[in-house]
Amino acid sequence: MTDFDPTLTPTGIYKPGKKRDQNLQQILAAAQEEFVQKGFRGASMQAIADRAELPKANVHYYFKRKANLYLSVLNGIIELWNSSFSDISPQDDPAVALDRFIREKVRLAVTHRQASKLFAMEILGGAPYLKDFLETEQRVWVRERAQVIQAWIDAGKMAPVDPMHFIFLIWSSTQHYADFDAQTLAVMQRRDYSGQSIEQISDFLSVTLLRGVGLEAPLIAGSVAAKTRKRPRKSAQTVDQKSTTKPSRKAKSRTSTAN
């Protein structure tokens, strides 16, 4: 997906070190911010170097071209998102695996909002730099995860659903809180997401999405949803049966008066 190899640089072999690693992280963070604010075409290597507070030569030490840097930033985003759902297997409990994936996606969406917005900009622009990756590596990744979900369905562990579209639904619902944060925060009357609001979002999405496929979300002990989860409501039939078998106090009173 990217031409960047952390062991090679334009000047030779990359020598790992605290200072070099710190410089690389500064460059990637600065590039992400610059690409989000100005887009790929508007961003420049000099502006990225200035934002990272490093000489331009330092940026070129790691990345020969702006496209290499752009792809490396996007690659980091995708690897983060996929990491919590990459190692699933048919033997796993789908409720636990899906709940973990949803919660991690919410956390990453909120804590890495600029990254999510950069990815969204690339996709909305027709994915000019990610198209090959989406049609190869990402397609394979999704299909392999979909096969596991289908295995859970075939084993009767969850209700039938289109696995691929279910993954799309998790993507869209979690990333909404990053890509549309201005809207959601304004409506919720918040300046930013708090730890409690992240927990509430995670609980809501996990419970709602898993319930749609016949699963009970394994809520974290002490979470907001766990504390407020209500017992199953009694059916109308049960209520009617009780009302017919147990006379009210007024009925008893009337009966005794009549006697």
VMD Tcl script that draws the C-alpha trace (Angstrom):
set ca {
  {0.00 0.00 0.00}
  {2.85 2.39 0.78}
  {6.40 2.76 -0.46}
  {7.63 3.52 3.04}
  {9.77 0.82 4.64}
  {10.81 1.74 8.22}
  {14.14 -0.06 7.69}
  {15.09 1.89 4.57}
  {15.45 5.59 3.85}
  {16.52 7.56 0.76}
  {19.95 7.90 2.35}
  {20.39 4.25 3.34}
  {19.49 1.94 6.20}
  {17.22 3.43 8.83}
  {18.79 3.19 12.28}
  {16.12 2.91 14.98}
  {16.58 5.27 17.86}
  {14.53 7.27 20.33}
  {15.17 10.57 18.55}
  {14.54 9.15 15.07}
  {11.33 7.43 16.18}
  {10.19 10.65 17.80}
  {10.90 12.58 14.61}
  {8.95 10.06 12.55}
  {5.91 10.32 14.83}
  {6.10 14.13 14.73}
  {6.16 14.04 10.93}
  {3.21 11.65 10.68}
  {1.13 13.67 13.16}
  {1.96 16.94 11.39}
  {1.22 15.43 7.98}
  {-2.15 14.16 9.15}
  {-3.15 17.61 10.40}
  {-1.85 19.33 7.26}
  {-3.64 16.90 4.91}
  {-6.93 17.30 6.81}
  {-6.79 21.09 6.72}
  {-5.50 21.58 3.16}
  {-6.10 18.29 1.38}
  {-3.43 16.35 -0.45}
  {-2.93 18.95 -3.17}
  {-2.83 21.91 -0.80}
  {-0.38 20.37 1.64}
  {3.34 20.74 1.05}
  {6.37 18.99 2.45}
  {7.66 22.35 3.70}
  {4.41 23.08 5.54}
  {4.49 19.61 7.10}
  {8.09 20.13 8.19}
  {7.17 23.52 9.69}
  {4.23 22.02 11.57}
  {6.46 19.20 12.85}
  {9.08 21.81 13.82}
  {11.73 19.92 11.89}
  {13.94 20.79 8.90}
  {12.47 19.78 5.54}
  {15.50 17.52 5.03}
  {14.33 15.45 8.01}
  {11.00 14.81 6.32}
  {12.73 13.73 3.10}
  {14.93 11.43 5.15}
  {11.85 9.26 5.75}
  {9.71 10.04 2.70}
  {10.93 10.71 -0.82}
  {7.61 12.05 -2.06}
  {4.50 13.59 -0.56}
  {2.44 10.67 -1.86}
  {4.57 8.24 0.20}
  {3.90 10.26 3.33}
  {0.19 10.54 2.57}
  {-0.13 6.78 2.08}
  {1.80 6.09 5.27}
  {-0.61 8.25 7.26}
  {-3.62 6.47 5.74}
  {-2.00 3.09 6.28}
  {-1.59 3.83 9.97}
  {-5.25 4.77 10.25}
  {-6.49 1.59 8.60}
  {-4.19 -0.65 10.61}
  {-5.51 0.90 13.82}
  {-9.14 0.32 12.82}
  {-8.60 -3.26 11.67}
  {-6.41 -4.42 14.54}
  {-9.22 -5.21 17.00}
  {-11.10 -7.41 14.52}
  {-8.28 -9.05 12.57}
  {-7.74 -12.12 14.76}
  {-11.33 -13.38 15.07}
  {-12.16 -17.04 14.44}
  {-15.29 -19.24 14.14}
  {-14.55 -20.55 17.65}
  {-14.92 -17.11 19.23}
  {-18.04 -15.87 20.99}
  {-19.54 -13.44 18.42}
  {-21.02 -11.20 21.13}
  {-17.63 -10.72 22.75}
  {-15.72 -10.26 19.47}
  {-18.24 -7.83 17.97}
  {-18.62 -5.87 21.21}
  {-14.83 -5.44 21.41}
  {-14.67 -4.30 17.78}
  {-17.49 -1.77 18.21}
  {-16.04 -0.30 21.40}
  {-12.56 -0.01 19.95}
  {-13.90 1.65 16.79}
  {-15.77 4.20 18.90}
  {-12.67 4.90 20.99}
  {-10.46 5.32 17.93}
  {-13.07 7.46 16.17}
  {-13.19 9.88 19.10}
  {-9.47 9.91 19.94}
  {-8.29 9.97 16.31}
  {-10.91 12.23 14.73}
  {-8.53 13.92 12.33}
  {-7.42 10.52 11.04}
  {-11.01 9.48 10.43}
  {-11.75 12.73 8.61}
  {-8.67 12.33 6.42}
  {-9.79 8.83 5.43}
  {-13.31 10.13 4.73}
  {-11.90 12.90 2.51}
  {-9.92 10.35 0.50}
  {-13.00 8.15 0.01}
  {-15.30 11.06 -0.87}
  {-12.73 12.14 -3.44}
  {-13.02 8.78 -5.19}
  {-10.10 7.14 -3.32}
  {-7.45 8.17 -5.90}
  {-4.59 6.97 -3.68}
  {-6.37 4.13 -1.90}
  {-8.25 2.57 -4.83}
  {-5.73 -0.23 -5.43}
  {-5.56 -1.01 -1.73}
  {-9.36 -1.07 -1.36}
  {-9.71 -3.44 -4.32}
  {-7.04 -5.82 -3.03}
  {-5.96 -5.89 0.62}
  {-9.09 -4.28 2.10}
  {-11.40 -6.43 0.00}
  {-9.62 -9.57 1.19}
  {-9.70 -8.38 4.82}
  {-13.46 -7.74 4.73}
  {-14.24 -11.03 2.98}
  {-12.21 -13.01 5.51}
  {-14.02 -11.32 8.41}
  {-17.34 -11.88 6.64}
  {-16.55 -15.61 6.36}
  {-16.09 -15.81 10.12}
  {-19.38 -13.99 10.73}
  {-21.08 -16.41 8.32}
  {-19.57 -19.31 10.27}
  {-21.11 -17.91 13.46}
  {-24.46 -17.70 11.67}
  {-24.22 -21.25 10.31}
  {-23.40 -22.51 13.81}
  {-26.52 -20.83 15.19}
  {-24.50 -18.41 17.32}
  {-26.22 -15.34 15.86}
  {-29.19 -14.43 13.68}
  {-28.84 -14.49 9.87}
  {-27.54 -11.22 8.43}
  {-25.47 -10.16 5.45}
  {-21.97 -10.22 6.99}
  {-20.45 -7.66 4.65}
  {-23.23 -5.12 5.15}
  {-23.06 -5.70 8.91}
  {-19.37 -4.70 8.83}
  {-20.30 -1.62 6.77}
  {-22.91 -0.72 9.41}
  {-20.35 -0.93 12.22}
  {-17.94 1.22 10.23}
  {-20.47 3.94 9.48}
  {-22.12 4.10 12.91}
  {-18.84 4.36 14.80}
  {-17.07 6.77 12.46}
  {-20.09 9.07 12.47}
  {-18.96 10.44 15.84}
  {-15.65 11.53 14.30}
  {-16.62 12.66 10.81}
  {-19.72 14.54 12.02}
  {-18.45 15.59 15.44}
  {-19.45 19.23 14.89}
  {-23.05 18.11 14.43}
  {-23.24 15.50 17.19}
  {-21.49 17.68 19.78}
  {-23.69 20.67 18.95}
  {-26.88 18.62 19.27}
  {-25.68 17.01 22.51}
  {-24.68 20.46 23.84}
  {-21.09 19.42 24.48}
  {-17.78 21.03 23.67}
  {-16.07 17.67 23.37}
  {-16.57 13.98 24.09}
  {-15.99 13.03 27.71}
  {-15.06 9.63 29.07}
  {-18.68 9.11 30.12}
  {-20.08 10.10 26.73}
  {-17.68 7.71 24.97}
  {-18.90 4.96 27.29}
  {-22.54 5.83 26.58}
  {-21.97 5.84 22.82}
  {-20.16 2.50 23.01}
  {-22.90 0.94 25.15}
  {-25.65 2.23 22.89}
  {-24.07 1.04 19.65}
  {-23.05 -2.32 21.06}
  {-26.47 -3.06 22.55}
  {-28.37 -1.84 19.47}
  {-26.20 -3.47 16.80}
  {-25.87 -6.81 18.58}
  {-29.55 -6.95 19.45}
  {-30.26 -6.69 15.72}
  {-28.48 -10.01 15.17}
  {-29.94 -11.75 18.19}
  {-27.01 -11.20 20.56}
  {-26.84 -9.79 24.07}
  {-24.03 -7.26 24.46}
  {-21.57 -8.26 27.21}
  {-21.71 -4.89 28.92}
  {-18.75 -3.89 31.02}
  {-19.50 -4.13 34.73}
  {-20.27 -0.72 36.17}
  {-20.98 0.87 32.79}
  {-23.90 3.23 32.34}
  {-25.90 0.73 30.29}
  {-25.17 -2.10 32.73}
  {-26.52 -0.01 35.60}
  {-29.64 1.04 33.74}
  {-30.43 -2.23 31.98}
  {-33.97 -3.15 32.92}
  {-35.38 -6.57 33.57}
  {-37.53 -8.03 30.76}
  {-41.02 -6.56 30.82}
  {-43.83 -8.90 31.76}
  {-46.13 -9.77 28.94}
  {-49.70 -8.49 28.81}
  {-50.91 -12.07 29.05}
  {-49.06 -12.58 32.34}
  {-50.51 -9.37 33.73}
  {-54.02 -10.43 32.70}
  {-53.57 -13.82 34.33}
  {-52.52 -12.22 37.60}
  {-55.43 -9.79 37.50}
  {-57.90 -12.66 37.11}
  {-56.38 -14.89 39.78}
  {-55.83 -12.23 42.45}
  {-58.84 -10.03 43.28}
  {-58.11 -6.46 44.23}
  {-58.47 -5.12 47.75}
  {-61.60 -3.21 46.74}
  {-63.14 -6.38 45.35}
  {-62.38 -8.21 48.58}
  {-63.89 -5.38 50.60}
  {-67.07 -5.39 48.55}
  {-67.38 -9.16 48.91}
  {-67.05 -9.05 52.69}
  {-69.58 -6.18 52.95}
  {-72.08 -8.05 50.85}
  {-71.75 -11.10 53.14}
}
mol new
graphics top color blue
foreach p $ca { graphics top sphere $p radius 0.5 }
foreach p [lrange $ca 0 end-1] q [lrange $ca 1 end] { graphics top cylinder $p $q radius 0.2 }
display resetview
